[in-house]
Amino acid sequence: MPATKQQIRQIIADNSLNSVADVCRLLRDSFKDILQELMETELDENGKADNGGNCRMFWSLFIRRCASCCTVSGQ
């Protein structure tokens, strides 16, 4: 579900967003945190310790790859 205008205004105010770089940094960090939470939830639900290492490694690499693609030049 998309955020409402009021929610977006609140996000801008809460995070002191003043530039495109600020927005990109927030999106990059949020994206990484969301993927991390998905990974941990999946591991908790499956409860498979033997396969968890492979899954954790995959998600870790995926998160790093996505984060590097979302970097803003000059940071």
C-alpha positions in Angstrom: 0.0 0.0 0.0 1.5 3.4 -1.0 2.1 6.0 1.6 -0.3 8.9 1.9 0.8 12.5 1.4 0.6 13.1 5.1 2.8 10.1 5.8 5.4 11.3 3.2 5.4 14.7 4.8 6.0 13.1 8.2 8.9 11.0 6.8 10.5 14.1 5.3 10.1 16.0 8.6 11.3 13.1 10.8 14.4 12.5 8.7 15.3 16.1 7.9 15.3 15.4 4.2 16.6 18.4 2.3 18.1 16.9 -0.9 17.9 14.1 -3.4 21.0 12.6 -1.7 19.1 12.6 1.7 16.2 10.8 0.1 18.5 8.2 -1.7 20.3 7.5 1.6 17.0 7.0 3.4 15.7 4.7 0.7 18.9 2.7 0.5 19.1 2.2 4.2 15.4 1.4 4.5 15.6 -1.1 1.6 18.5 -2.9 3.3 16.7 -3.0 6.6 13.5 -4.4 5.0 15.4 -7.1 3.1 17.3 -8.0 6.3 14.0 -8.3 8.2 12.5 -10.5 5.5 15.6 -12.8 5.6 15.4 -13.1 9.4 11.6 -13.7 9.3 12.1 -16.4 6.6 14.8 -18.1 8.7 12.6 -18.0 11.8 9.6 -19.4 10.0 11.5 -22.2 8.4 13.6 -23.0 11.4 16.2 -24.8 9.3 19.6 -24.3 10.8 21.3 -26.5 8.3 20.1 -24.5 5.3 20.1 -21.2 7.1 23.7 -20.6 6.4 23.2 -20.8 2.7 20.1 -18.6 2.8 21.8 -16.1 5.1 24.8 -15.9 2.8 22.6 -15.4 -0.3 20.6 -12.6 1.4 23.7 -11.0 2.7 25.3 -10.9 -0.7 22.0 -9.7 -2.3 21.6 -6.9 0.3 25.2 -5.7 -0.3 24.7 -5.8 -4.0 21.5 -3.8 -3.8 23.0 -1.3 -1.4 26.0 -0.7 -3.7 23.6 -0.1 -6.7 21.7 2.5 -4.7 24.7 4.6 -3.7 24.7 8.3 -4.6 27.9 9.7 -6.1 29.8 12.0 -3.9 29.0 10.2 -0.6 
